[in-house]
Each structure stands twice: as structure tokens, then as C-alpha cells.
Amino acid sequence: MNTIQLKILDKLHFHGCWHKGHMLTQTITDGIPRDKHGEVKDELKTLVKQGYLIKYPTQNGTAYYLNPLRTREIKDILGLL
């Protein structure tokens, strides 16, 4: 895992984005320099492919939440276990 992926997972975990909660792409990229936004979007796609995130469309854009089936792995990666 690279630092951008860790920041994404940490931000979603901090805000409680597990199944019922979600976060839009714009909110995930807040606080990250604009020149890195493309990298963040690429890493979001990677995390979805790896099964750590679930992506779904909303009226306001694409939203992501942490995959509740991989809770233990995500918490282990973040050092919470």
C-alpha cells in the first residue's frame, strides 16, 4: 500500500464510511494538493479492484465506502488491531 491509499482508507474509516455511510470523490480529494487529484482517483480505482472499497453512483457524483466484508484487513492495514 502506498501513502495515498493509506490516506484514503484512513479518511473513510475516520468518518465512519462503512456500508451505510459514504463519501463523494470531491470530499475524498479535499485537503490533497490539486496536482495529486488524478493520482487519488487512480488509487480509488485500484482500491475498488482490490476489494477494499465499494463504488456506487449517486445524484451528486461517484461515492465510495469501505467494504464491510474486509473490515479486519482494513483495520489491520491501518494499525487499529
mmCIF file of the N, C-alpha and C atoms, coordinates in Angstrom:
data_MODEL
# 
_entry.id   MODEL 
# 
loop_
_atom_site.group_PDB 
_atom_site.id 
_atom_site.type_symbol 
_atom_site.label_atom_id 
_atom_site.label_alt_id 
_atom_site.label_comp_id 
_atom_site.label_asym_id 
_atom_site.label_entity_id 
_atom_site.label_seq_id 
_atom_site.pdbx_PDB_ins_code 
_atom_site.Cartn_x 
_atom_site.Cartn_y 
_atom_site.Cartn_z 
_atom_site.occupancy 
_atom_site.B_iso_or_equiv 
_atom_site.pdbx_formal_charge 
_atom_site.auth_seq_id 
_atom_site.auth_comp_id 
_atom_site.auth_asym_id 
_atom_site.auth_atom_id 
_atom_site.pdbx_PDB_model_num 
ATOM 1   N N  . MET A 1 1  ? 0.840   -1.189 0.000   1.00 0.00 ? 1  MET A N  1 
ATOM 2   C CA . MET A 1 1  ? 0.000   0.000  0.000   1.00 0.00 ? 1  MET A CA 1 
ATOM 3   C C  . MET A 1 1  ? 0.881   1.248  0.000   1.00 0.00 ? 1  MET A C  1 
ATOM 4   N N  . ASN A 1 2  ? 0.533   2.190  -0.842  1.00 0.00 ? 2  ASN A N  1 
ATOM 5   C CA . ASN A 1 2  ? 1.280   3.441  -0.838  1.00 0.00 ? 2  ASN A CA 1 
ATOM 6   C C  . ASN A 1 2  ? 0.592   4.455  0.082   1.00 0.00 ? 2  ASN A C  1 
ATOM 7   N N  . THR A 1 3  ? 1.218   5.613  0.235   1.00 0.00 ? 3  THR A N  1 
ATOM 8   C CA . THR A 1 3  ? 0.708   6.603  1.197   1.00 0.00 ? 3  THR A CA 1 
ATOM 9   C C  . THR A 1 3  ? -0.650  7.165  0.795   1.00 0.00 ? 3  THR A C  1 
ATOM 10  N N  . ILE A 1 4  ? -0.895  7.320  -0.491  1.00 0.00 ? 4  ILE A N  1 
ATOM 11  C CA . ILE A 1 4  ? -2.193  7.849  -0.923  1.00 0.00 ? 4  ILE A CA 1 
ATOM 12  C C  . ILE A 1 4  ? -3.303  6.856  -0.581  1.00 0.00 ? 4  ILE A C  1 
ATOM 13  N N  . GLN A 1 5  ? -3.069  5.571  -0.828  1.00 0.00 ? 5  GLN A N  1 
ATOM 14  C CA . GLN A 1 5  ? -4.063  4.562  -0.495  1.00 0.00 ? 5  GLN A CA 1 
ATOM 15  C C  . GLN A 1 5  ? -4.327  4.534  1.004   1.00 0.00 ? 5  GLN A C  1 
ATOM 16  N N  . LEU A 1 6  ? -3.277  4.647  1.794   1.00 0.00 ? 6  LEU A N  1 
ATOM 17  C CA . LEU A 1 6  ? -3.449  4.663  3.258   1.00 0.00 ? 6  LEU A CA 1 
ATOM 18  C C  . LEU A 1 6  ? -4.248  5.878  3.704   1.00 0.00 ? 6  LEU A C  1 
ATOM 19  N N  . LYS A 1 7  ? -3.986  7.040  3.101   1.00 0.00 ? 7  LYS A N  1 
ATOM 20  C CA . LYS A 1 7  ? -4.737  8.254  3.453   1.00 0.00 ? 7  LYS A CA 1 
ATOM 21  C C  . LYS A 1 7  ? -6.217  8.094  3.120   1.00 0.00 ? 7  LYS A C  1 
ATOM 22  N N  . ILE A 1 8  ? -6.503  7.486  1.967   1.00 0.00 ? 8  ILE A N  1 
ATOM 23  C CA . ILE A 1 8  ? -7.896  7.282  1.564   1.00 0.00 ? 8  ILE A CA 1 
ATOM 24  C C  . ILE A 1 8  ? -8.599  6.362  2.558   1.00 0.00 ? 8  ILE A C  1 
ATOM 25  N N  . LEU A 1 9  ? -7.984  5.223  2.865   1.00 0.00 ? 9  LEU A N  1 
ATOM 26  C CA . LEU A 1 9  ? -8.593  4.283  3.809   1.00 0.00 ? 9  LEU A CA 1 
ATOM 27  C C  . LEU A 1 9  ? -8.774  4.923  5.183   1.00 0.00 ? 9  LEU A C  1 
ATOM 28  N N  . ASP A 1 10 ? -7.767  5.673  5.624   1.00 0.00 ? 10 ASP A N  1 
ATOM 29  C CA . ASP A 1 10 ? -7.837  6.320  6.938   1.00 0.00 ? 10 ASP A CA 1 
ATOM 30  C C  . ASP A 1 10 ? -8.954  7.362  6.980   1.00 0.00 ? 10 ASP A C  1 
ATOM 31  N N  . LYS A 1 11 ? -9.075  8.147  5.925   1.00 0.00 ? 11 LYS A N  1 
ATOM 32  C CA . LYS A 1 11 ? -10.104 9.185  5.893   1.00 0.00 ? 11 LYS A CA 1 
ATOM 33  C C  . LYS A 1 11 ? -11.506 8.565  5.923   1.00 0.00 ? 11 LYS A C  1 
ATOM 34  N N  . LEU A 1 12 ? -11.708 7.526  5.130   1.00 0.00 ? 12 LEU A N  1 
ATOM 35  C CA . LEU A 1 12 ? -13.020 6.866  5.118   1.00 0.00 ? 12 LEU A CA 1 
ATOM 36  C C  . LEU A 1 12 ? -13.314 6.196  6.462   1.00 0.00 ? 12 LEU A C  1 
ATOM 37  N N  . HIS A 1 13 ? -12.305 5.589  7.058   1.00 0.00 ? 13 HIS A N  1 
ATOM 38  C CA . HIS A 1 13 ? -12.502 4.951  8.372   1.00 0.00 ? 13 HIS A CA 1 
ATOM 39  C C  . HIS A 1 13 ? -12.797 5.999  9.439   1.00 0.00 ? 13 HIS A C  1 
ATOM 40  N N  . PHE A 1 14 ? -12.053 7.096  9.439   1.00 0.00 ? 14 PHE A N  1 
ATOM 41  C CA . PHE A 1 14 ? -12.243 8.163  10.424  1.00 0.00 ? 14 PHE A CA 1 
ATOM 42  C C  . PHE A 1 14 ? -13.671 8.708  10.380  1.00 0.00 ? 14 PHE A C  1 
ATOM 43  N N  . HIS A 1 15 ? -14.217 8.831  9.186   1.00 0.00 ? 15 HIS A N  1 
ATOM 44  C CA . HIS A 1 15 ? -15.566 9.379  9.028   1.00 0.00 ? 15 HIS A CA 1 
ATOM 45  C C  . HIS A 1 15 ? -16.661 8.313  9.081   1.00 0.00 ? 15 HIS A C  1 
ATOM 46  N N  . GLY A 1 16 ? -16.279 7.067  9.347   1.00 0.00 ? 16 GLY A N  1 
ATOM 47  C CA . GLY A 1 16 ? -17.264 6.005  9.521   1.00 0.00 ? 16 GLY A CA 1 
ATOM 48  C C  . GLY A 1 16 ? -17.980 5.589  8.253   1.00 0.00 ? 16 GLY A C  1 
ATOM 49  N N  . CYS A 1 17 ? -17.274 5.574  7.157   1.00 0.00 ? 17 CYS A N  1 
ATOM 50  C CA . CYS A 1 17 ? -17.876 5.219  5.869   1.00 0.00 ? 17 CYS A CA 1 
ATOM 51  C C  . CYS A 1 17 ? -17.861 3.708  5.652   1.00 0.00 ? 17 CYS A C  1 
ATOM 52  N N  . TRP A 1 18 ? -18.651 3.011  6.441   1.00 0.00 ? 18 TRP A N  1 
ATOM 53  C CA . TRP A 1 18 ? -18.812 1.560  6.340   1.00 0.00 ? 18 TRP A CA 1 
ATOM 54  C C  . TRP A 1 18 ? -20.240 1.286  5.913   1.00 0.00 ? 18 TRP A C  1 
ATOM 55  N N  . HIS A 1 19 ? -20.464 0.830  4.740   1.00 0.00 ? 19 HIS A N  1 
ATOM 56  C CA . HIS A 1 19 ? -21.741 0.408  4.190   1.00 0.00 ? 19 HIS A CA 1 
ATOM 57  C C  . HIS A 1 19 ? -22.823 1.496  4.196   1.00 0.00 ? 19 HIS A C  1 
ATOM 58  N N  . LYS A 1 20 ? -23.325 1.905  5.345   1.00 0.00 ? 20 LYS A N  1 
ATOM 59  C CA . LYS A 1 20 ? -24.394 2.907  5.359   1.00 0.00 ? 20 LYS A CA 1 
ATOM 60  C C  . LYS A 1 20 ? -23.872 4.308  5.067   1.00 0.00 ? 20 LYS A C  1 
ATOM 61  N N  . GLY A 1 21 ? -22.647 4.606  5.488   1.00 0.00 ? 21 GLY A N  1 
ATOM 62  C CA . GLY A 1 21 ? -22.056 5.904  5.200   1.00 0.00 ? 21 GLY A CA 1 
ATOM 63  C C  . GLY A 1 21 ? -21.300 5.835  3.888   1.00 0.00 ? 21 GLY A C  1 
ATOM 64  N N  . HIS A 1 22 ? -21.103 6.975  3.265   1.00 0.00 ? 22 HIS A N  1 
ATOM 65  C CA . HIS A 1 22 ? -20.332 7.016  2.035   1.00 0.00 ? 22 HIS A CA 1 
ATOM 66  C C  . HIS A 1 22 ? -19.658 8.374  1.921   1.00 0.00 ? 22 HIS A C  1 
ATOM 67  N N  . MET A 1 23 ? -18.739 8.496  0.983   1.00 0.00 ? 23 MET A N  1 
ATOM 68  C CA . MET A 1 23 ? -18.052 9.759  0.774   1.00 0.00 ? 23 MET A CA 1 
ATOM 69  C C  . MET A 1 23 ? -17.876 9.967  -0.725  1.00 0.00 ? 23 MET A C  1 
ATOM 70  N N  . LEU A 1 24 ? -18.199 11.172 -1.172  1.00 0.00 ? 24 LEU A N  1 
ATOM 71  C CA . LEU A 1 24 ? -18.053 11.512 -2.579  1.00 0.00 ? 24 LEU A CA 1 
ATOM 72  C C  . LEU A 1 24 ? -16.583 11.737 -2.934  1.00 0.00 ? 24 LEU A C  1 
ATOM 73  N N  . THR A 1 25 ? -16.274 11.562 -4.211  1.00 0.00 ? 25 THR A N  1 
ATOM 74  C CA . THR A 1 25 ? -14.902 11.743 -4.691  1.00 0.00 ? 25 THR A CA 1 
ATOM 75  C C  . THR A 1 25 ? -14.377 13.127 -4.329  1.00 0.00 ? 25 THR A C  1 
ATOM 76  N N  . GLN A 1 26 ? -15.212 14.164 -4.487  1.00 0.00 ? 26 GLN A N  1 
ATOM 77  C CA . GLN A 1 26 ? -14.788 15.533 -4.183  1.00 0.00 ? 26 GLN A CA 1 
ATOM 78  C C  . GLN A 1 26 ? -14.373 15.678 -2.728  1.00 0.00 ? 26 GLN A C  1 
ATOM 79  N N  . THR A 1 27 ? -15.081 15.016 -1.837  1.00 0.00 ? 27 THR A N  1 
ATOM 80  C CA . THR A 1 27 ? -14.771 15.100 -0.410  1.00 0.00 ? 27 THR A CA 1 
ATOM 81  C C  . THR A 1 27 ? -13.485 14.344 -0.088  1.00 0.00 ? 27 THR A C  1 
ATOM 82  N N  . ILE A 1 28 ? -13.272 13.215 -0.752  1.00 0.00 ? 28 ILE A N  1 
ATOM 83  C CA . ILE A 1 28 ? -12.053 12.444 -0.522  1.00 0.00 ? 28 ILE A CA 1 
ATOM 84  C C  . ILE A 1 28 ? -10.823 13.240 -0.946  1.00 0.00 ? 28 ILE A C  1 
ATOM 85  N N  . THR A 1 29 ? -10.938 13.992 -2.032  1.00 0.00 ? 29 THR A N  1 
ATOM 86  C CA . THR A 1 29 ? -9.783  14.751 -2.524  1.00 0.00 ? 29 THR A CA 1 
ATOM 87  C C  . THR A 1 29 ? -9.563  16.067 -1.776  1.00 0.00 ? 29 THR A C  1 
ATOM 88  N N  . ASP A 1 30 ? -10.491 16.456 -0.909  1.00 0.00 ? 30 ASP A N  1 
ATOM 89  C CA . ASP A 1 30 ? -10.285 17.669 -0.095  1.00 0.00 ? 30 ASP A CA 1 
ATOM 90  C C  . ASP A 1 30 ? -9.047  17.504 0.773   1.00 0.00 ? 30 ASP A C  1 
ATOM 91  N N  . GLY A 1 31 ? -8.245  18.543 0.857   1.00 0.00 ? 31 GLY A N  1 
ATOM 92  C CA . GLY A 1 31 ? -7.051  18.504 1.692   1.00 0.00 ? 31 GLY A CA 1 
ATOM 93  C C  . GLY A 1 31 ? -5.841  17.923 0.987   1.00 0.00 ? 31 GLY A C  1 
ATOM 94  N N  . ILE A 1 32 ? -5.998  17.530 -0.249  1.00 0.00 ? 32 ILE A N  1 
ATOM 95  C CA . ILE A 1 32 ? -4.885  16.996 -1.034  1.00 0.00 ? 32 ILE A CA 1 
ATOM 96  C C  . ILE A 1 32 ? -4.589  18.011 -2.136  1.00 0.00 ? 32 ILE A C  1 
ATOM 97  N N  . PRO A 1 33 ? -3.317  18.312 -2.395  1.00 0.00 ? 33 PRO A N  1 
ATOM 98  C CA . PRO A 1 33 ? -2.992  19.283 -3.443  1.00 0.00 ? 33 PRO A CA 1 
ATOM 99  C C  . PRO A 1 33 ? -3.631  18.927 -4.788  1.00 0.00 ? 33 PRO A C  1 
ATOM 100 N N  . ARG A 1 34 ? -4.031  19.952 -5.531  1.00 0.00 ? 34 ARG A N  1 
ATOM 101 C CA . ARG A 1 34 ? -4.744  19.734 -6.789  1.00 0.00 ? 34 ARG A CA 1 
ATOM 102 C C  . ARG A 1 34 ? -3.948  18.914 -7.797  1.00 0.00 ? 34 ARG A C  1 
ATOM 103 N N  . ASP A 1 35 ? -2.646  19.050 -7.785  1.00 0.00 ? 35 ASP A N  1 
ATOM 104 C CA . ASP A 1 35 ? -1.847  18.289 -8.746  1.00 0.00 ? 35 ASP A CA 1 
ATOM 105 C C  . ASP A 1 35 ? -1.837  16.796 -8.435  1.00 0.00 ? 35 ASP A C  1 
ATOM 106 N N  . LYS A 1 36 ? -2.308  16.389 -7.269  1.00 0.00 ? 36 LYS A N  1 
ATOM 107 C CA . LYS A 1 36 ? -2.365  14.978 -6.873  1.00 0.00 ? 36 LYS A CA 1 
ATOM 108 C C  . LYS A 1 36 ? -3.759  14.362 -7.056  1.00 0.00 ? 36 LYS A C  1 
ATOM 109 N N  . HIS A 1 37 ? -4.755  15.160 -7.449  1.00 0.00 ? 37 HIS A N  1 
ATOM 110 C CA . HIS A 1 37 ? -6.122  14.660 -7.560  1.00 0.00 ? 37 HIS A CA 1 
ATOM 111 C C  . HIS A 1 37 ? -6.228  13.515 -8.567  1.00 0.00 ? 37 HIS A C  1 
ATOM 112 N N  . GLY A 1 38 ? -5.490  13.579 -9.659  1.00 0.00 ? 38 GLY A N  1 
ATOM 113 C CA . GLY A 1 38 ? -5.505  12.495 -10.639 1.00 0.00 ? 38 GLY A CA 1 
ATOM 114 C C  . GLY A 1 38 ? -4.973  11.206 -10.049 1.00 0.00 ? 38 GLY A C  1 
ATOM 115 N N  . GLU A 1 39 ? -3.914  11.319 -9.246  1.00 0.00 ? 39 GLU A N  1 
ATOM 116 C CA . GLU A 1 39 ? -3.354  10.138 -8.585  1.00 0.00 ? 39 GLU A CA 1 
ATOM 117 C C  . GLU A 1 39 ? -4.352  9.533  -7.599  1.00 0.00 ? 39 GLU A C  1 
ATOM 118 N N  . VAL A 1 40 ? -5.052  10.411 -6.884  1.00 0.00 ? 40 VAL A N  1 
ATOM 119 C CA . VAL A 1 40 ? -6.043  9.934  -5.915  1.00 0.00 ? 40 VAL A CA 1 
ATOM 120 C C  . VAL A 1 40 ? -7.142  9.150  -6.633  1.00 0.00 ? 40 VAL A C  1 
ATOM 121 N N  . LYS A 1 41 ? -7.619  9.668  -7.744  1.00 0.00 ? 41 LYS A N  1 
ATOM 122 C CA . LYS A 1 41 ? -8.670  8.980  -8.499  1.00 0.00 ? 41 LYS A CA 1 
ATOM 123 C C  . LYS A 1 41 ? -8.175  7.631  -9.017  1.00 0.00 ? 41 LYS A C  1 
ATOM 124 N N  . ASP A 1 42 ? -6.916  7.573  -9.454  1.00 0.00 ? 42 ASP A N  1 
ATOM 125 C CA . ASP A 1 42 ? -6.338  6.301  -9.900  1.00 0.00 ? 42 ASP A CA 1 
ATOM 126 C C  . ASP A 1 42 ? -6.261  5.307  -8.740  1.00 0.00 ? 42 ASP A C  1 
ATOM 127 N N  . GLU A 1 43 ? -5.868  5.792  -7.563  1.00 0.00 ? 43 GLU A N  1 
ATOM 128 C CA . GLU A 1 43 ? -5.760  4.922  -6.391  1.00 0.00 ? 43 GLU A CA 1 
ATOM 129 C C  . GLU A 1 43 ? -7.132  4.450  -5.916  1.00 0.00 ? 43 GLU A C  1 
ATOM 130 N N  . LEU A 1 44 ? -8.155  5.292  -6.071  1.00 0.00 ? 44 LEU A N  1 
ATOM 131 C CA . LEU A 1 44 ? -9.519  4.866  -5.738  1.00 0.00 ? 44 LEU A CA 1 
ATOM 132 C C  . LEU A 1 44 ? -9.916  3.678  -6.609  1.00 0.00 ? 44 LEU A C  1 
ATOM 133 N N  . LYS A 1 45 ? -9.606  3.758  -7.907  1.00 0.00 ? 45 LYS A N  1 
ATOM 134 C CA . LYS A 1 45 ? -9.914  2.649  -8.815  1.00 0.00 ? 45 LYS A CA 1 
ATOM 135 C C  . LYS A 1 45 ? -9.165  1.389  -8.397  1.00 0.00 ? 45 LYS A C  1 
ATOM 136 N N  . THR A 1 46 ? -7.901  1.557  -8.008  1.00 0.00 ? 46 THR A N  1 
ATOM 137 C CA . THR A 1 46 ? -7.090  0.423  -7.578  1.00 0.00 ? 46 THR A CA 1 
ATOM 138 C C  . THR A 1 46 ? -7.687  -0.226 -6.333  1.00 0.00 ? 46 THR A C  1 
ATOM 139 N N  . LEU A 1 47 ? -8.092  0.595  -5.363  1.00 0.00 ? 47 LEU A N  1 
ATOM 140 C CA . LEU A 1 47 ? -8.670  0.054  -4.128  1.00 0.00 ? 47 LEU A CA 1 
ATOM 141 C C  . LEU A 1 47 ? -9.994  -0.660 -4.389  1.00 0.00 ? 47 LEU A C  1 
ATOM 142 N N  . VAL A 1 48 ? -10.756 -0.187 -5.363  1.00 0.00 ? 48 VAL A N  1 
ATOM 143 C CA . VAL A 1 48 ? -12.003 -0.868 -5.729  1.00 0.00 ? 48 VAL A CA 1 
ATOM 144 C C  . VAL A 1 48 ? -11.666 -2.229 -6.340  1.00 0.00 ? 48 VAL A C  1 
ATOM 145 N N  . LYS A 1 49 ? -10.681 -2.263 -7.227  1.00 0.00 ? 49 LYS A N  1 
ATOM 146 C CA . LYS A 1 49 ? -10.283 -3.528 -7.856  1.00 0.00 ? 49 LYS A CA 1 
ATOM 147 C C  . LYS A 1 49 ? -9.755  -4.520 -6.831  1.00 0.00 ? 49 LYS A C  1 
ATOM 148 N N  . GLN A 1 50 ? -9.059  -4.018 -5.799  1.00 0.00 ? 50 GLN A N  1 
ATOM 149 C CA . GLN A 1 50 ? -8.513  -4.878 -4.751  1.00 0.00 ? 50 GLN A CA 1 
ATOM 150 C C  . GLN A 1 50 ? -9.587  -5.324 -3.756  1.00 0.00 ? 50 GLN A C  1 
ATOM 151 N N  . GLY A 1 51 ? -10.761 -4.698 -3.814  1.00 0.00 ? 51 GLY A N  1 
ATOM 152 C CA . GLY A 1 51 ? -11.865 -5.096 -2.950  1.00 0.00 ? 51 GLY A CA 1 
ATOM 153 C C  . GLY A 1 51 ? -11.935 -4.384 -1.620  1.00 0.00 ? 51 GLY A C  1 
ATOM 154 N N  . TYR A 1 52 ? -11.120 -3.361 -1.410  1.00 0.00 ? 52 TYR A N  1 
ATOM 155 C CA . TYR A 1 52 ? -11.159 -2.621 -0.148  1.00 0.00 ? 52 TYR A CA 1 
ATOM 156 C C  . TYR A 1 52 ? -12.275 -1.575 -0.131  1.00 0.00 ? 52 TYR A C  1 
ATOM 157 N N  . LEU A 1 53 ? -12.638 -1.058 -1.301  1.00 0.00 ? 53 LEU A N  1 
ATOM 158 C CA . LEU A 1 53 ? -13.692 -0.056 -1.401  1.00 0.00 ? 53 LEU A CA 1 
ATOM 159 C C  . LEU A 1 53 ? -14.805 -0.560 -2.296  1.00 0.00 ? 53 LEU A C  1 
ATOM 160 N N  . ILE A 1 54 ? -15.986 -0.014 -2.070  1.00 0.00 ? 54 ILE A N  1 
ATOM 161 C CA . ILE A 1 54 ? -17.125 -0.262 -2.940  1.00 0.00 ? 54 ILE A CA 1 
ATOM 162 C C  . ILE A 1 54 ? -17.539 1.088  -3.511  1.00 0.00 ? 54 ILE A C  1 
ATOM 163 N N  . LYS A 1 55 ? -17.776 1.094  -4.808  1.00 0.00 ? 55 LYS A N  1 
ATOM 164 C CA . LYS A 1 55 ? -18.090 2.329  -5.533  1.00 0.00 ? 55 LYS A CA 1 
ATOM 165 C C  . LYS A 1 55 ? -19.529 2.253  -6.019  1.00 0.00 ? 55 LYS A C  1 
ATOM 166 N N  . TYR A 1 56 ? -20.227 3.384  -5.929  1.00 0.00 ? 56 TYR A N  1 
ATOM 167 C CA . TYR A 1 56 ? -21.566 3.421  -6.499  1.00 0.00 ? 56 TYR A CA 1 
ATOM 168 C C  . TYR A 1 56 ? -21.932 4.847  -6.887  1.00 0.00 ? 56 TYR A C  1 
ATOM 169 N N  . PRO A 1 57 ? -22.772 4.988  -7.898  1.00 0.00 ? 57 PRO A N  1 
ATOM 170 C CA . PRO A 1 57 ? -23.156 6.324  -8.360  1.00 0.00 ? 57 PRO A CA 1 
ATOM 171 C C  . PRO A 1 57 ? -24.236 6.940  -7.464  1.00 0.00 ? 57 PRO A C  1 
ATOM 172 N N  . THR A 1 58 ? -24.146 8.249  -7.292  1.00 0.00 ? 58 THR A N  1 
ATOM 173 C CA . THR A 1 58 ? -25.195 8.985  -6.593  1.00 0.00 ? 58 THR A CA 1 
ATOM 174 C C  . THR A 1 58 ? -25.617 10.147 -7.477  1.00 0.00 ? 58 THR A C  1 
ATOM 175 N N  . GLN A 1 59 ? -26.593 10.880 -7.036  1.00 0.00 ? 59 GLN A N  1 
ATOM 176 C CA . GLN A 1 59 ? -27.051 12.045 -7.782  1.00 0.00 ? 59 GLN A CA 1 
ATOM 177 C C  . GLN A 1 59 ? -25.950 13.102 -7.875  1.00 0.00 ? 59 GLN A C  1 
ATOM 178 N N  . ASN A 1 60 ? -25.111 13.182 -6.859  1.00 0.00 ? 60 ASN A N  1 
ATOM 179 C CA . ASN A 1 60 ? -24.086 14.226 -6.786  1.00 0.00 ? 60 ASN A CA 1 
ATOM 180 C C  . ASN A 1 60 ? -22.724 13.789 -7.298  1.00 0.00 ? 60 ASN A C  1 
ATOM 181 N N  . GLY A 1 61 ? -22.595 12.573 -7.759  1.00 0.00 ? 61 GLY A N  1 
ATOM 182 C CA . GLY A 1 61 ? -21.315 12.072 -8.253  1.00 0.00 ? 61 GLY A CA 1 
ATOM 183 C C  . GLY A 1 61 ? -21.055 10.668 -7.739  1.00 0.00 ? 61 GLY A C  1 
ATOM 184 N N  . THR A 1 62 ? -19.831 10.211 -7.930  1.00 0.00 ? 62 THR A N  1 
ATOM 185 C CA . THR A 1 62 ? -19.458 8.871  -7.500  1.00 0.00 ? 62 THR A CA 1 
ATOM 186 C C  . THR A 1 62 ? -19.130 8.871  -6.017  1.00 0.00 ? 62 THR A C  1 
ATOM 187 N N  . ALA A 1 63 ? -19.648 7.886  -5.301  1.00 0.00 ? 63 ALA A N  1 
ATOM 188 C CA . ALA A 1 63 ? -19.401 7.755  -3.864  1.00 0.00 ? 63 ALA A CA 1 
ATOM 189 C C  . ALA A 1 63 ? -18.681 6.442  -3.590  1.00 0.00 ? 63 ALA A C  1 
ATOM 190 N N  . TYR A 1 64 ? -17.947 6.423  -2.488  1.00 0.00 ? 64 TYR A N  1 
ATOM 191 C CA . TYR A 1 64 ? -17.188 5.240  -2.079  1.00 0.00 ? 64 TYR A CA 1 
ATOM 192 C C  . TYR A 1 64 ? -17.451 4.961  -0.614  1.00 0.00 ? 64 TYR A C  1 
ATOM 193 N N  . TYR A 1 65 ? -17.390 3.689  -0.256  1.00 0.00 ? 65 TYR A N  1 
ATOM 194 C CA . TYR A 1 65 ? -17.393 3.313  1.156   1.00 0.00 ? 65 TYR A CA 1 
ATOM 195 C C  . TYR A 1 65 ? -16.522 2.076  1.322   1.00 0.00 ? 65 TYR A C  1 
ATOM 196 N N  . LEU A 1 66 ? -16.095 1.858  2.561   1.00 0.00 ? 66 LEU A N  1 
ATOM 197 C CA . LEU A 1 66 ? -15.234 0.724  2.866   1.00 0.00 ? 66 LEU A CA 1 
ATOM 198 C C  . LEU A 1 66 ? -16.031 -0.569 2.802   1.00 0.00 ? 66 LEU A C  1 
ATOM 199 N N  . ASN A 1 67 ? -15.419 -1.595 2.277   1.00 0.00 ? 67 ASN A N  1 
ATOM 200 C CA . ASN A 1 67 ? -16.078 -2.889 2.149   1.00 0.00 ? 67 ASN A CA 1 
ATOM 201 C C  . ASN A 1 67 ? -16.197 -3.531 3.533   1.00 0.00 ? 67 ASN A C  1 
ATOM 202 N N  . PRO A 1 68 ? -17.422 -3.700 4.042   1.00 0.00 ? 68 PRO A N  1 
ATOM 203 C CA . PRO A 1 68 ? -17.586 -4.265 5.383   1.00 0.00 ? 68 PRO A CA 1 
ATOM 204 C C  . PRO A 1 68 ? -17.125 -5.716 5.492   1.00 0.00 ? 68 PRO A C  1 
ATOM 205 N N  . LEU A 1 69 ? -17.017 -6.422 4.377   1.00 0.00 ? 69 LEU A N  1 
ATOM 206 C CA . LEU A 1 69 ? -16.548 -7.806 4.408   1.00 0.00 ? 69 LEU A CA 1 
ATOM 207 C C  . LEU A 1 69 ? -15.035 -7.888 4.641   1.00 0.00 ? 69 LEU A C  1 
ATOM 208 N N  . ARG A 1 70 ? -14.341 -6.772 4.484   1.00 0.00 ? 70 ARG A N  1 
ATOM 209 C CA . ARG A 1 70 ? -12.888 -6.761 4.670   1.00 0.00 ? 70 ARG A CA 1 
ATOM 210 C C  . ARG A 1 70 ? -12.487 -5.857 5.840   1.00 0.00 ? 70 ARG A C  1 
ATOM 211 N N  . THR A 1 71 ? -13.385 -5.737 6.809   1.00 0.00 ? 71 THR A N  1 
ATOM 212 C CA . THR A 1 71 ? -13.158 -4.879 7.967   1.00 0.00 ? 71 THR A CA 1 
ATOM 213 C C  . THR A 1 71 ? -11.858 -5.224 8.691   1.00 0.00 ? 71 THR A C  1 
ATOM 214 N N  . ARG A 1 72 ? -11.662 -6.490 8.972   1.00 0.00 ? 72 ARG A N  1 
ATOM 215 C CA . ARG A 1 72 ? -10.468 -6.918 9.729   1.00 0.00 ? 72 ARG A CA 1 
ATOM 216 C C  . ARG A 1 72 ? -9.191  -6.561 8.971   1.00 0.00 ? 72 ARG A C  1 
ATOM 217 N N  . GLU A 1 73 ? -9.157  -6.803 7.670   1.00 0.00 ? 73 GLU A N  1 
ATOM 218 C CA . GLU A 1 73 ? -7.971  -6.489 6.870   1.00 0.00 ? 73 GLU A CA 1 
ATOM 219 C C  . GLU A 1 73 ? -7.694  -4.988 6.847   1.00 0.00 ? 73 GLU A C  1 
ATOM 220 N N  . ILE A 1 74 ? -8.745  -4.203 6.669   1.00 0.00 ? 74 ILE A N  1 
ATOM 221 C CA . ILE A 1 74 ? -8.579  -2.745 6.604   1.00 0.00 ? 74 ILE A CA 1 
ATOM 222 C C  . ILE A 1 74 ? -8.071  -2.209 7.936   1.00 0.00 ? 74 ILE A C  1 
ATOM 223 N N  . LYS A 1 75 ? -8.654  -2.667 9.028   1.00 0.00 ? 75 LYS A N  1 
ATOM 224 C CA . LYS A 1 75 ? -8.200  -2.206 10.344  1.00 0.00 ? 75 LYS A CA 1 
ATOM 225 C C  . LYS A 1 75 ? -6.772  -2.653 10.624  1.00 0.00 ? 75 LYS A C  1 
ATOM 226 N N  . ASP A 1 76 ? -6.405  -3.832 10.140  1.00 0.00 ? 76 ASP A N  1 
ATOM 227 C CA . ASP A 1 76 ? -5.026  -4.313 10.305  1.00 0.00 ? 76 ASP A CA 1 
ATOM 228 C C  . ASP A 1 76 ? -4.054  -3.439 9.505   1.00 0.00 ? 76 ASP A C  1 
ATOM 229 N N  . ILE A 1 77 ? -4.430  -3.064 8.283   1.00 0.00 ? 77 ILE A N  1 
ATOM 230 C CA . ILE A 1 77 ? -3.585  -2.201 7.461   1.00 0.00 ? 77 ILE A CA 1 
ATOM 231 C C  . ILE A 1 77 ? -3.398  -0.846 8.121   1.00 0.00 ? 77 ILE A C  1 
ATOM 232 N N  . LEU A 1 78 ? -4.456  -0.330 8.735   1.00 0.00 ? 78 LEU A N  1 
ATOM 233 C CA . LEU A 1 78 ? -4.392  0.982  9.389   1.00 0.00 ? 78 LEU A CA 1 
ATOM 234 C C  . LEU A 1 78 ? -3.754  0.909  10.773  1.00 0.00 ? 78 LEU A C  1 
ATOM 235 N N  . GLY A 1 79 ? -3.439  -0.298 11.238  1.00 0.00 ? 79 GLY A N  1 
ATOM 236 C CA . GLY A 1 79 ? -2.804  -0.459 12.530  1.00 0.00 ? 79 GLY A CA 1 
ATOM 237 C C  . GLY A 1 79 ? -3.751  -0.313 13.705  1.00 0.00 ? 79 GLY A C  1 
ATOM 238 N N  . LEU A 1 80 ? -5.011  -0.635 13.496  1.00 0.00 ? 80 LEU A N  1 
ATOM 239 C CA . LEU A 1 80 ? -6.012  -0.496 14.544  1.00 0.00 ? 80 LEU A CA 1 
ATOM 240 C C  . LEU A 1 80 ? -6.285  -1.796 15.279  1.00 0.00 ? 80 LEU A C  1 
ATOM 241 N N  . LEU A 1 81 ? -5.669  -2.881 14.852  1.00 0.00 ? 81 LEU A N  1 
ATOM 242 C CA . LEU A 1 81 ? -5.852  -4.178 15.532  1.00 0.00 ? 81 LEU A CA 1 
ATOM 243 C C  . LEU A 1 81 ? -4.588  -4.581 16.251  1.00 0.00 ? 81 LEU A C  1 
# 
